[in-house]
Amino acid sequence: MEKGRLVCCECLAVADERAKSWRAYRADVPGEDPAPILAFYCGPCAELMFGSSSAYRDVRRLVRTLRTTAETAEDEPADEGTRVGRYFRRRFSR
């Protein structure tokens, strides 16, 4: 599998380059886990697990999740997860 590809954590489907209808949810416990963790779901699995959602709401939720992940990432990289957090913190800083 190529590095950087999205894989559904339920059915192991691999996203295409657009990842249409995919959703990301924060899967760690802030303050307890050392690095933020994102769980990705393909459209059918996300709808089965969390119910249907409009595309606009999905985008807003994904951006909010990414911002929260970036804000809580540690400054010094302990592993790959914190580097991702620093990237998103720089990308979405106001």
Contacts in CASP RR format, 6 or more apart in sequence:
PFRMAT RR
TARGET T0000
AUTHOR 0000-0000-0000
METHOD contacts of the structure
MODEL  1
MEKGRLVCCECLAVADERAKSWRAYRADVPGEDPAPILAFYCGPCAELMF
GSSSAYRDVRRLVRTLRTTAETAEDEPADEGTRVGRYFRRRFSR
1 7 0 8 1.000
1 14 0 8 1.000
5 14 0 8 1.000
5 15 0 8 1.000
6 14 0 8 1.000
6 15 0 8 1.000
6 19 0 8 1.000
6 22 0 8 1.000
6 40 0 8 1.000
7 13 0 8 1.000
7 14 0 8 1.000
7 15 0 8 1.000
7 40 0 8 1.000
8 14 0 8 1.000
8 15 0 8 1.000
8 22 0 8 1.000
8 40 0 8 1.000
8 41 0 8 1.000
8 42 0 8 1.000
8 45 0 8 1.000
9 39 0 8 1.000
9 40 0 8 1.000
9 41 0 8 1.000
10 41 0 8 1.000
10 42 0 8 1.000
10 45 0 8 1.000
10 48 0 8 1.000
10 49 0 8 1.000
11 42 0 8 1.000
11 44 0 8 1.000
11 45 0 8 1.000
13 42 0 8 1.000
13 45 0 8 1.000
15 22 0 8 1.000
15 40 0 8 1.000
15 42 0 8 1.000
21 42 0 8 1.000
21 43 0 8 1.000
21 46 0 8 1.000
21 55 0 8 1.000
21 58 0 8 1.000
22 40 0 8 1.000
22 41 0 8 1.000
22 42 0 8 1.000
22 43 0 8 1.000
22 46 0 8 1.000
23 40 0 8 1.000
23 41 0 8 1.000
23 43 0 8 1.000
23 46 0 8 1.000
23 50 0 8 1.000
23 53 0 8 1.000
23 58 0 8 1.000
23 61 0 8 1.000
23 62 0 8 1.000
24 38 0 8 1.000
24 39 0 8 1.000
24 40 0 8 1.000
24 41 0 8 1.000
24 62 0 8 1.000
24 65 0 8 1.000
24 66 0 8 1.000
25 38 0 8 1.000
25 39 0 8 1.000
25 41 0 8 1.000
25 50 0 8 1.000
25 65 0 8 1.000
26 36 0 8 1.000
26 37 0 8 1.000
26 38 0 8 1.000
26 39 0 8 1.000
26 65 0 8 1.000
26 68 0 8 1.000
26 69 0 8 1.000
27 37 0 8 1.000
27 38 0 8 1.000
27 39 0 8 1.000
28 35 0 8 1.000
28 36 0 8 1.000
28 37 0 8 1.000
30 36 0 8 1.000
30 68 0 8 1.000
30 72 0 8 1.000
31 72 0 8 1.000
34 74 0 8 1.000
34 78 0 8 1.000
35 73 0 8 1.000
35 74 0 8 1.000
35 78 0 8 1.000
35 79 0 8 1.000
35 81 0 8 1.000
35 82 0 8 1.000
36 68 0 8 1.000
36 69 0 8 1.000
36 72 0 8 1.000
36 73 0 8 1.000
36 81 0 8 1.000
36 82 0 8 1.000
36 84 0 8 1.000
36 85 0 8 1.000
37 81 0 8 1.000
38 65 0 8 1.000
38 66 0 8 1.000
38 69 0 8 1.000
41 49 0 8 1.000
41 50 0 8 1.000
46 53 0 8 1.000
47 53 0 8 1.000
53 61 0 8 1.000
63 92 0 8 1.000
66 88 0 8 1.000
66 92 0 8 1.000
67 88 0 8 1.000
67 92 0 8 1.000
69 84 0 8 1.000
69 85 0 8 1.000
69 88 0 8 1.000
70 85 0 8 1.000
70 86 0 8 1.000
70 87 0 8 1.000
70 88 0 8 1.000
70 89 0 8 1.000
70 90 0 8 1.000
70 91 0 8 1.000
70 92 0 8 1.000
71 89 0 8 1.000
73 81 0 8 1.000
73 82 0 8 1.000
73 84 0 8 1.000
73 85 0 8 1.000
73 86 0 8 1.000
73 88 0 8 1.000
73 89 0 8 1.000
74 82 0 8 1.000
75 86 0 8 1.000
76 82 0 8 1.000
77 83 0 8 1.000
77 86 0 8 1.000
END
